[in-house]
Amino acid sequence: MTNVIFTIVCIIVIAIITVLVTLYFIKNHKNKRYKAKIDKLEIEKNKLDSSPVIPELSKIESYLNNEKLEKMYDNWKERLQVIRTNQIPKITDMLLDADYSLSKMDYKKTTYKIARLEMEIYKVRTNSEFLLNEIKEITGSEERNRAIITKLKIKYRELYQKFNESKEEFGDTAETVELQFENIASKFELFEDLMEKNEYTEVNDVVKKIDEMIKHMGNLIEELPGIILLGTSILPKKINEIKEKYRMMTEKGYPLDYLNIEYNIKESDEKINDILSRAHDLNIEDSLFELKVMLDYFESIFTDFEKEKVNRLDYEEANKNFKNRFTKTNGIMNEMLSQIGEIKQAYNLSDMDLKRLYSIKDELDALDSDYSVLIKHTSNNTFAYSELTKEIESLSIKLSRIDKDMEDIFNSVGTMKEDELRARQQLDEIKGILKESKYKIRDYNLPVIPRDYFIQLNDAQAAIKEIIKELDKKPITIEVLNVRVDTARDLVLKLFQTTKEMVRTAMFAEMAIVYGNRYRSSVNNLDKYLRYSEKLFYRGEYKKSLEVTINSLNKVEDGIYNKLLNLYSTN
């Protein structure tokens, strides 16, 4: 028991020692981390102490030859004094305060003070750098501006040489351009004068102005010859060509008002004069672009002229085709309407067909009215031929639709005539088939014609009479006529088939009896069957007679059934 207690106590002691050691190391690590931050901030503070502002400010003393620069110098000294005597000592105090809080292990305050230190150092460093840049703007002015001016002089000479080589291309603006070169040269002289007097505060403005003037001169040398060429030669020539072409096409009847040529030429002339006037003042902003836009516009006018010529040819061709088609269609319609009384008398036209016909006539009249308006617009030169072509194409589409509707009506009437003609032809054919059926009956001279046959014959003859009756009606109802023809044709064909089948059956029934006579006296009971077959034959039951004969003979001569049946089938 004592050993157990001792073990537990040892474990607890070891655990406590472990916790204490761990806490010690954590605190030690934390102290080192915060200490490293404070040391780093102290290094940043020392850099501020060694800032190159003082050496750079001392250079200004040799340039102090004007009141403006002296004021700037005094201001810089005051700002530097504030940094050195107020702001940097304040940072030193803040470093000591943060270090003290860390020694007390007050990590919350330490964190807050370090954050304030970082912000203060950043503020002082920014002020110092901004001050240094302002001072260097003066101390580095000579070297920097000398380098800039050297490049600008090289550019100036290049531009002046290019101007002299192409001076005639500048027209009457050449003198103004040359004066601008002289102005730039005077600015170079002003720069040298200011540099000799150490007027560095004025030099930057002069350098900036020279740079702007050189850039503007570069644009002038690049664009002004093109502006003069377009404004004084190319565009005026193009405008004169447009005027002449416009006059000629207008005299030939082309409707060109929609192009607003005269108004646009007037506006362009005013714009060109304004651009040339501004060019004399060396103001060429957007001038070359505007002149090129005008040139593109006048080039497109020639394209519009050519399109109008093509559209006129297309319109005249489309107009000619439409007029011919309309005249033909209207003539056919008038001819149809003039015969409508005869057609109605001959055929039983439906109310729908008549309504459609008169509706198509109304559409033709409306189309004729639209076409008259189009011709009026054409003669007045109101619309462009491209628009007129679209209109005539639209009218052509309507005419095509009317032609299709008329074709349907004419096909309907034509079909009635064809059906009537076909009915008369089929009547002759049906009569011929009926006559052939009668001839077949007479040719074979059957002993008896069954009563059913006469019923079929009467039905066929009655159906033929119905066709004749329908054809004699005025007007003819084609639907009824077609039904009558179909019925009569079916009945006559059925009669013809019945006649053919009956005659053939009778023929072979007689042949079978004749064939069986050779066995009549030698075979028992055969005579009885043949007499019965003959009795059936003369009663008109030809099929039954044939069956009785074949069945009786098959007992006498094996295969006679198939032999006679084959002969019956092939004939």
C-alpha positions as CSV (number, residue, x, y, z in Angstrom):
1,M,0.0,0.0,0.0
2,T,2.9,2.4,0.9
3,N,4.5,1.6,-2.5
4,V,1.4,2.4,-4.4
5,I,1.0,5.8,-2.6
6,F,4.7,6.5,-3.2
7,T,4.3,5.8,-6.9
8,I,1.2,8.0,-7.2
9,V,3.0,10.9,-5.5
10,C,6.0,10.5,-7.8
11,I,3.8,10.6,-10.9
12,I,2.1,13.7,-9.7
13,V,5.4,15.4,-8.9
14,I,6.8,14.5,-12.3
15,A,3.6,15.8,-14.0
16,I,3.9,19.1,-12.1
17,I,7.5,19.5,-13.0
18,T,6.7,18.7,-16.7
19,V,4.0,21.4,-16.8
20,L,6.2,23.9,-15.2
21,V,9.0,23.2,-17.6
22,T,6.6,23.4,-20.5
23,L,5.2,26.7,-19.3
24,Y,8.7,28.1,-18.9
25,F,9.7,27.2,-22.4
26,I,6.5,28.6,-23.8
27,K,7.1,31.9,-22.0
28,N,10.7,32.0,-23.0
29,H,9.8,31.4,-26.7
30,K,7.1,34.1,-26.5
31,N,9.6,36.6,-24.9
32,K,12.1,35.9,-27.7
33,R,9.5,36.4,-30.4
34,Y,8.4,39.8,-29.0
35,K,12.0,40.8,-28.4
36,A,12.9,40.1,-32.0
37,K,10.0,42.3,-33.2
38,I,11.1,45.2,-30.9
39,D,14.8,44.8,-32.1
40,K,13.7,44.9,-35.7
41,L,11.7,48.1,-35.1
42,E,14.7,49.6,-33.4
43,I,16.8,48.9,-36.5
44,E,14.1,50.6,-38.6
45,K,14.3,53.6,-36.2
46,N,18.1,53.8,-36.6
47,K,17.7,53.8,-40.4
48,L,15.5,56.9,-40.0
49,D,18.3,58.5,-38.1
50,S,20.8,57.9,-40.9
51,S,18.4,59.1,-43.7
52,P,20.3,60.9,-46.6
53,V,18.0,64.0,-46.2
54,I,20.6,66.1,-44.5
55,P,23.4,65.6,-47.1
56,E,20.9,66.2,-49.9
57,L,19.5,69.3,-48.2
58,S,23.0,70.7,-47.8
59,K,23.4,70.7,-51.6
60,I,20.5,73.2,-51.9
61,E,22.6,75.9,-50.2
62,S,24.7,76.4,-53.3
63,Y,21.5,77.0,-55.4
64,L,20.0,79.7,-53.1
65,N,19.9,82.5,-55.6
66,N,16.1,83.3,-55.6
67,E,13.4,84.0,-53.1
68,K,11.2,81.1,-54.1
69,L,13.9,78.5,-53.7
70,E,14.9,80.0,-50.3
71,K,11.3,79.6,-49.1
72,M,11.3,76.0,-50.1
73,Y,14.7,75.5,-48.4
74,D,13.4,76.9,-45.2
75,N,10.3,74.8,-45.3
76,W,12.3,71.6,-45.8
77,K,14.6,72.5,-42.9
78,E,11.6,72.9,-40.6
79,R,10.1,69.6,-41.6
80,L,13.5,67.9,-41.2
81,Q,13.8,69.5,-37.7
82,V,10.4,68.1,-36.7
83,I,11.4,64.6,-37.8
84,R,14.7,64.7,-36.0
85,T,13.7,66.4,-32.7
86,N,10.1,65.3,-32.3
87,Q,9.1,62.2,-34.3
88,I,12.3,60.1,-33.9
89,P,12.7,60.7,-30.1
90,K,9.0,59.8,-29.8
91,I,9.8,56.4,-31.5
92,T,12.7,55.9,-29.1
93,D,10.4,56.4,-26.1
94,M,7.8,54.1,-27.5
95,L,10.6,51.4,-28.0
96,L,11.6,51.7,-24.3
97,D,8.0,51.5,-23.2
98,A,7.3,48.3,-25.2
99,D,10.5,46.8,-23.9
100,Y,9.4,47.5,-20.3
101,S,6.0,45.9,-20.9
102,L,7.7,42.8,-22.3
103,S,10.0,42.6,-19.2
104,K,6.8,42.6,-17.1
105,M,5.5,39.8,-19.3
106,D,2.4,41.9,-20.1
107,Y,2.0,40.5,-23.6
108,K,-1.3,42.2,-24.3
109,K,0.1,45.7,-23.8
110,T,3.3,44.7,-25.6
111,T,1.3,43.6,-28.7
112,Y,-0.6,46.9,-28.6
113,K,2.6,49.0,-28.2
114,I,4.4,47.1,-31.0
115,A,1.4,47.8,-33.4
116,R,1.6,51.6,-32.5
117,L,5.3,51.5,-33.1
118,E,4.9,50.0,-36.5
119,M,2.4,52.7,-37.5
120,E,4.6,55.5,-36.2
121,I,7.7,54.3,-37.9
122,Y,5.7,54.0,-41.2
123,K,4.5,57.5,-40.8
124,V,7.9,59.0,-40.1
125,R,9.5,57.0,-42.9
126,T,6.9,58.2,-45.4
127,N,7.4,61.8,-44.3
128,S,11.2,61.4,-44.6
129,E,11.0,59.8,-48.1
130,F,8.5,62.4,-49.3
131,L,10.8,65.2,-48.1
132,L,13.8,63.5,-49.7
133,N,12.0,63.3,-53.1
134,E,11.1,67.0,-53.0
135,I,14.7,67.9,-52.3
136,K,16.0,65.6,-55.1
137,E,13.6,67.2,-57.5
138,I,15.8,70.3,-57.2
139,T,19.2,68.7,-56.6
140,G,18.8,66.2,-59.5
141,S,17.1,68.7,-61.7
142,E,20.1,69.7,-63.8
143,E,21.3,66.2,-64.6
144,R,17.8,64.9,-65.2
145,N,16.6,67.8,-67.3
146,R,19.8,67.9,-69.3
147,A,19.2,64.3,-70.3
148,I,15.6,65.0,-71.2
149,I,16.5,68.2,-73.2
150,T,19.3,66.3,-75.1
151,K,16.7,63.7,-76.3
152,L,14.2,66.5,-77.1
153,K,16.8,68.4,-79.2
154,I,17.6,65.2,-81.2
155,K,13.8,64.7,-81.9
156,Y,13.5,68.4,-82.8
157,R,16.3,68.2,-85.3
158,E,14.8,65.0,-86.9
159,L,11.4,66.7,-87.2
160,Y,12.9,69.9,-88.6
161,Q,14.9,67.9,-91.2
162,K,11.8,65.9,-92.2
163,F,9.8,69.2,-92.5
164,N,12.4,70.8,-94.8
165,E,12.5,67.7,-97.0
166,S,8.7,67.7,-97.5
167,K,8.0,71.4,-97.1
168,E,5.9,71.7,-100.2
169,E,3.5,69.1,-98.9
170,F,2.4,71.5,-96.1
171,G,1.0,74.0,-98.5
172,D,0.2,77.4,-97.1
173,T,0.6,76.0,-93.5
174,A,4.4,75.7,-94.0
175,E,5.0,79.2,-92.7
176,T,3.0,78.6,-89.5
177,V,4.8,75.3,-88.9
178,E,8.2,77.0,-89.3
179,L,7.1,79.7,-86.8
180,Q,6.2,76.8,-84.4
181,F,9.7,75.4,-84.8
182,E,11.1,78.8,-83.9
183,N,8.9,78.9,-80.8
184,I,10.3,75.5,-79.7
185,A,13.9,76.8,-80.4
186,S,13.2,79.8,-78.1
187,K,12.0,77.4,-75.4
188,F,15.4,75.6,-75.6
189,E,17.1,79.0,-75.2
190,L,14.9,79.8,-72.2
191,F,15.9,76.4,-70.6
192,E,19.6,77.3,-70.9
193,D,19.1,80.7,-69.4
194,L,17.2,79.3,-66.4
195,M,19.9,76.6,-65.9
196,E,22.6,79.3,-65.8
197,K,20.7,81.2,-63.2
198,N,19.9,78.1,-61.2
199,E,16.2,78.7,-61.6
200,Y,15.4,75.1,-61.0
201,T,11.9,75.7,-59.8
202,E,11.0,77.1,-63.3
203,V,13.0,74.6,-65.3
204,N,10.6,71.7,-64.9
205,D,7.7,73.6,-66.4
206,V,9.8,74.7,-69.3
207,V,11.0,71.1,-70.0
208,K,7.4,69.9,-69.7
209,K,6.2,72.6,-72.2
210,I,9.0,71.7,-74.7
211,D,8.1,68.0,-74.4
212,E,4.4,68.8,-75.2
213,M,5.4,71.1,-78.1
214,I,7.7,68.4,-79.6
215,K,5.0,65.8,-79.4
216,H,2.5,68.1,-81.0
217,M,5.1,68.9,-83.7
218,G,5.5,65.2,-84.3
219,N,1.8,64.9,-84.9
220,L,1.9,67.9,-87.2
221,I,4.7,66.5,-89.3
222,E,3.0,63.1,-89.5
223,E,-0.6,64.2,-90.2
224,L,-0.6,67.7,-91.6
225,P,0.6,66.8,-95.2
226,G,-2.2,64.2,-95.4
227,I,-4.8,66.7,-94.1
228,I,-3.7,69.3,-96.7
229,L,-3.7,66.7,-99.5
230,L,-7.2,65.4,-98.6
231,G,-8.7,68.8,-97.8
232,T,-7.3,70.7,-100.9
233,S,-7.0,68.1,-103.6
234,I,-8.4,64.6,-103.1
235,L,-11.8,65.4,-101.5
236,P,-12.7,68.4,-103.7
237,K,-11.9,66.3,-106.7
238,K,-14.0,63.4,-105.4
239,I,-16.9,65.8,-104.5
240,N,-16.8,67.2,-108.1
241,E,-17.0,63.7,-109.5
242,I,-19.9,62.9,-107.2
243,K,-21.7,66.1,-108.3
244,E,-21.3,65.3,-112.0
245,K,-22.3,61.6,-111.6
246,Y,-25.3,62.7,-109.5
247,R,-26.4,65.2,-112.1
248,M,-26.1,62.6,-115.0
249,M,-28.0,59.9,-113.1
250,T,-30.7,62.3,-112.0
251,E,-31.3,63.4,-115.6
252,K,-31.7,59.8,-116.5
253,G,-34.5,59.4,-114.0
254,Y,-32.6,57.7,-111.2
255,P,-34.4,58.4,-107.8
256,L,-31.4,59.5,-105.7
257,D,-33.1,61.8,-103.2
258,Y,-32.8,59.2,-100.5
259,L,-29.0,59.6,-100.6
260,N,-29.2,63.3,-99.5
261,I,-26.2,64.0,-101.8
262,E,-26.6,67.8,-102.0
263,Y,-27.0,68.2,-98.3
264,N,-24.1,66.0,-97.4
265,I,-21.8,67.7,-99.9
266,K,-22.7,71.1,-98.4
267,E,-22.0,69.8,-94.9
268,S,-18.7,68.2,-96.1
269,D,-17.6,71.5,-97.7
270,E,-18.2,73.4,-94.5
271,K,-16.4,70.7,-92.5
272,I,-13.4,70.7,-94.8
273,N,-13.1,74.5,-94.6
274,D,-13.3,74.3,-90.8
275,I,-10.5,71.6,-90.8
276,L,-8.3,73.7,-93.1
277,S,-8.9,76.8,-91.0
278,R,-7.9,75.0,-87.8
279,A,-4.9,73.5,-89.6
280,H,-3.5,77.0,-90.2
281,D,-3.6,77.4,-86.4
282,L,-1.9,74.0,-86.1
283,N,-5.0,72.5,-84.5
284,I,-5.3,69.1,-86.1
285,E,-7.1,67.1,-83.4
286,D,-9.2,64.4,-85.1
287,S,-8.9,66.2,-88.5
288,L,-7.2,63.4,-90.4
289,F,-9.7,60.9,-89.0
290,E,-12.7,63.1,-90.0
291,L,-11.3,63.6,-93.6
292,K,-10.8,59.9,-94.0
293,V,-14.4,59.3,-92.9
294,M,-15.6,61.8,-95.5
295,L,-13.5,60.1,-98.1
296,D,-14.9,56.7,-97.2
297,Y,-18.4,58.1,-97.4
298,F,-17.9,59.6,-100.9
299,E,-16.3,56.3,-102.0
300,S,-19.4,54.5,-100.8
301,I,-21.6,56.9,-102.8
302,F,-20.0,55.6,-106.0
303,T,-20.9,52.1,-104.8
304,D,-24.5,53.2,-104.2
305,F,-24.6,54.6,-107.7
306,E,-23.5,51.3,-109.2
307,K,-26.0,49.4,-107.0
308,E,-28.8,51.7,-108.2
309,K,-27.9,50.9,-111.8
310,V,-28.0,47.2,-111.1
311,N,-31.2,47.6,-109.1
312,R,-32.8,49.5,-112.0
313,L,-32.0,46.7,-114.4
314,D,-33.4,44.2,-112.0
315,Y,-36.5,46.2,-111.4
316,E,-37.2,46.8,-115.1
317,E,-36.8,43.0,-115.7
318,A,-39.0,42.1,-112.8
319,N,-41.5,44.7,-113.8
320,K,-41.6,43.4,-117.4
321,N,-42.1,39.8,-116.2
322,F,-44.7,40.8,-113.7
323,K,-46.7,42.8,-116.2
324,N,-46.7,39.9,-118.7
325,R,-47.7,37.4,-116.1
326,F,-50.4,39.7,-114.7
327,T,-51.9,40.4,-118.1
328,K,-51.9,36.7,-118.9
329,T,-53.5,35.7,-115.6
330,N,-56.1,38.5,-115.7
331,G,-57.0,37.5,-119.3
332,I,-57.5,33.9,-118.2
333,M,-59.6,35.0,-115.3
334,N,-61.8,37.2,-117.5
335,E,-62.2,34.4,-120.0
336,M,-63.1,32.1,-117.2
337,L,-65.7,34.5,-115.8
338,S,-67.2,35.1,-119.3
339,Q,-67.8,31.3,-119.6
340,I,-69.0,30.8,-116.0
341,G,-72.6,30.7,-117.2
342,E,-71.9,27.8,-119.7
343,I,-69.8,26.0,-117.1
344,K,-72.5,26.3,-114.4
345,Q,-75.0,25.0,-117.0
346,A,-72.8,22.1,-118.0
347,Y,-71.6,21.1,-114.5
348,N,-73.0,21.3,-111.0
349,L,-70.3,23.6,-109.5
350,S,-70.2,23.9,-105.7
351,D,-70.9,27.2,-103.9
352,M,-67.4,27.0,-102.5
353,D,-65.8,26.8,-106.0
354,L,-67.8,29.8,-107.1
355,K,-66.9,31.7,-104.0
356,R,-63.2,30.9,-104.4
357,L,-63.3,32.0,-108.1
358,Y,-64.8,35.4,-107.3
359,S,-62.4,35.8,-104.3
360,I,-59.5,35.3,-106.7
361,K,-60.9,38.0,-109.0
362,D,-61.0,40.4,-106.1
363,E,-57.4,39.6,-105.2
364,L,-56.4,40.3,-108.8
365,D,-58.2,43.6,-108.8
366,A,-56.4,44.6,-105.5
367,L,-53.1,43.5,-107.0
368,D,-53.8,45.6,-110.1
369,S,-54.4,48.6,-107.8
370,D,-51.1,48.0,-105.8
371,Y,-49.3,47.7,-109.1
372,S,-50.7,51.1,-110.3
373,V,-49.4,52.7,-107.1
374,L,-46.0,51.2,-107.7
375,I,-45.9,52.5,-111.3
376,K,-46.9,56.0,-110.0
377,H,-44.0,55.9,-107.5
378,T,-41.7,54.8,-110.3
379,S,-42.6,57.7,-112.6
380,N,-42.3,60.2,-109.7
381,N,-38.8,59.1,-108.9
382,T,-39.9,58.9,-105.2
383,F,-38.2,55.7,-104.1
384,A,-34.8,54.0,-104.8
385,Y,-34.9,51.1,-107.3
386,S,-33.7,48.8,-104.5
387,E,-37.0,49.5,-102.7
388,L,-39.0,49.3,-105.9
389,T,-37.5,46.0,-106.7
390,K,-38.5,44.7,-103.3
391,E,-42.1,45.9,-103.9
392,I,-42.3,44.3,-107.4
393,E,-41.0,41.0,-105.9
394,S,-43.6,41.2,-103.2
395,L,-46.3,41.7,-105.9
396,S,-44.9,38.8,-107.9
397,I,-45.2,36.5,-104.8
398,K,-48.8,37.5,-104.5
399,L,-49.4,36.9,-108.2
400,S,-47.8,33.4,-107.9
401,R,-50.2,32.6,-105.0
402,I,-53.1,33.8,-107.1
403,D,-51.9,31.7,-110.1
404,K,-51.8,28.6,-107.8
405,D,-55.3,29.2,-106.6
406,M,-56.6,29.7,-110.2
407,E,-54.8,26.5,-111.2
408,D,-56.7,24.6,-108.5
409,I,-60.0,26.0,-109.8
410,F,-59.2,25.3,-113.4
411,N,-58.0,21.8,-112.5
412,S,-61.3,21.3,-110.8
413,V,-63.3,22.3,-113.9
414,G,-60.9,20.5,-116.1
415,T,-61.3,17.4,-114.1
416,M,-65.1,17.6,-114.5
417,K,-64.7,17.8,-118.3
418,E,-62.2,14.9,-118.2
419,D,-64.5,12.9,-116.0
420,E,-67.4,13.5,-118.4
421,L,-65.3,12.5,-121.4
422,R,-64.0,9.4,-119.5
423,A,-67.5,8.5,-118.5
424,R,-68.6,8.5,-122.1
425,Q,-65.6,6.4,-123.2
426,Q,-66.2,4.0,-120.4
427,L,-69.9,3.8,-121.3
428,D,-68.9,2.6,-124.8
429,E,-66.5,0.1,-123.2
430,I,-69.2,-1.2,-120.8
431,K,-71.6,-1.6,-123.7
432,G,-69.0,-3.5,-125.6
433,I,-68.4,-5.9,-122.7
434,L,-72.1,-6.5,-122.3
435,K,-72.5,-7.1,-126.0
436,E,-69.5,-9.6,-125.9
437,S,-71.2,-11.4,-123.0
438,K,-74.4,-11.8,-125.1
439,Y,-72.4,-13.1,-128.1
440,K,-70.7,-15.7,-125.9
441,I,-74.1,-17.0,-124.8
442,R,-75.4,-17.2,-128.4
443,D,-72.2,-18.8,-129.8
444,Y,-72.4,-21.8,-127.5
445,N,-76.2,-22.3,-127.8
446,L,-76.8,-23.3,-124.2
447,P,-79.9,-25.4,-123.7
448,V,-81.0,-23.4,-120.7
449,I,-79.8,-20.0,-119.3
450,P,-80.2,-19.9,-115.4
451,R,-82.6,-17.4,-113.9
452,D,-79.7,-15.8,-111.8
453,Y,-78.0,-14.9,-115.0
454,F,-80.9,-12.9,-116.3
455,I,-81.0,-11.1,-112.9
456,Q,-77.4,-10.0,-113.4
457,L,-78.0,-9.1,-117.0
458,N,-81.0,-6.8,-116.0
459,D,-78.9,-5.2,-113.2
460,A,-76.1,-4.4,-115.7
461,Q,-78.4,-3.0,-118.3
462,A,-80.2,-0.9,-115.7
463,A,-76.8,0.5,-114.5
464,I,-75.9,1.5,-118.1
465,K,-79.2,3.3,-118.4
466,E,-78.4,5.3,-115.2
467,I,-75.1,6.4,-116.8
468,I,-76.9,7.6,-119.9
469,K,-79.5,9.4,-117.8
470,E,-76.8,11.2,-115.8
471,L,-75.0,12.3,-118.9
472,D,-78.2,13.7,-120.3
473,K,-78.7,15.9,-117.2
474,K,-77.8,19.6,-117.3
475,P,-75.9,20.4,-115.2
476,I,-74.0,17.2,-114.6
477,T,-73.1,16.2,-111.1
478,I,-69.7,14.7,-111.6
479,E,-69.6,12.9,-108.3
480,V,-72.9,11.1,-109.1
481,L,-71.8,10.3,-112.6
482,N,-68.5,8.7,-111.4
483,V,-70.5,6.5,-109.0
484,R,-72.9,5.4,-111.8
485,V,-69.9,4.6,-114.1
486,D,-68.2,2.6,-111.3
487,T,-71.4,0.6,-110.5
488,A,-72.2,-0.2,-114.1
489,R,-68.6,-1.3,-114.8
490,D,-68.5,-3.6,-111.8
491,L,-71.9,-5.2,-112.7
492,V,-71.0,-5.7,-116.4
493,L,-67.6,-7.2,-115.6
494,K,-69.3,-9.5,-113.1
495,L,-71.8,-10.5,-115.8
496,F,-69.0,-11.1,-118.3
497,Q,-67.1,-13.3,-115.8
498,T,-70.3,-15.2,-115.0
499,T,-70.9,-15.7,-118.8
500,K,-67.4,-16.9,-119.4
501,E,-67.5,-19.3,-116.4
502,M,-70.9,-20.7,-117.3
503,V,-70.1,-21.3,-120.9
504,R,-66.8,-23.0,-120.1
505,T,-68.4,-25.1,-117.4
506,A,-71.2,-26.1,-119.8
507,M,-68.7,-27.0,-122.5
508,F,-66.6,-29.2,-120.3
509,A,-69.7,-30.8,-118.7
510,E,-70.8,-31.8,-122.2
511,M,-67.3,-33.1,-123.0
512,A,-67.2,-35.2,-119.8
513,I,-70.6,-36.8,-120.7
514,V,-69.4,-37.6,-124.3
515,Y,-66.2,-39.0,-122.9
516,G,-68.1,-41.2,-120.5
517,N,-70.3,-42.7,-123.2
518,R,-67.5,-45.1,-124.1
519,Y,-68.0,-46.8,-120.7
520,R,-71.8,-46.5,-120.5
521,S,-72.6,-50.1,-121.6
522,S,-69.7,-51.8,-119.9
523,V,-69.7,-50.4,-116.4
524,N,-72.4,-51.1,-113.9
525,N,-74.5,-48.1,-112.7
526,L,-72.5,-45.7,-115.0
527,D,-75.4,-45.3,-117.3
528,K,-77.6,-44.3,-114.4
529,Y,-75.1,-41.6,-113.4
530,L,-74.6,-40.3,-116.9
531,R,-78.4,-40.0,-117.5
532,Y,-78.6,-38.0,-114.2
533,S,-75.8,-35.8,-115.4
534,E,-77.5,-35.2,-118.7
535,K,-80.7,-34.3,-116.9
536,L,-78.8,-31.8,-114.8
537,F,-77.1,-30.4,-117.9
538,Y,-80.4,-29.7,-119.7
539,R,-81.8,-28.1,-116.6
540,G,-79.0,-25.6,-116.7
541,E,-77.1,-26.9,-113.7
542,Y,-73.8,-27.2,-115.6
543,K,-71.4,-27.2,-112.7
544,K,-73.3,-29.9,-110.8
545,S,-73.6,-32.0,-114.0
546,L,-69.8,-31.8,-114.4
547,E,-69.1,-32.9,-110.9
548,V,-71.4,-35.9,-111.1
549,T,-69.8,-37.0,-114.4
550,I,-66.2,-36.6,-113.2
551,N,-67.0,-38.4,-109.9
552,S,-68.6,-41.4,-111.7
553,L,-65.8,-41.7,-114.3
554,N,-63.1,-41.5,-111.7
555,K,-64.2,-45.0,-110.5
556,V,-63.8,-46.4,-113.9
557,E,-60.6,-44.7,-115.1
558,D,-58.1,-43.9,-112.3
559,G,-57.0,-40.2,-112.5
560,I,-59.8,-39.2,-114.9
561,Y,-60.8,-36.6,-112.4
562,N,-57.4,-34.8,-112.5
563,K,-57.1,-35.3,-116.2
564,L,-60.5,-33.7,-117.0
565,L,-60.0,-31.0,-114.3
566,N,-56.7,-30.1,-115.8
567,L,-58.3,-29.8,-119.2
568,Y,-61.1,-27.7,-117.7
569,S,-58.6,-25.4,-116.1
570,T,-56.4,-24.8,-119.1
571,N,-59.4,-23.9,-121.3
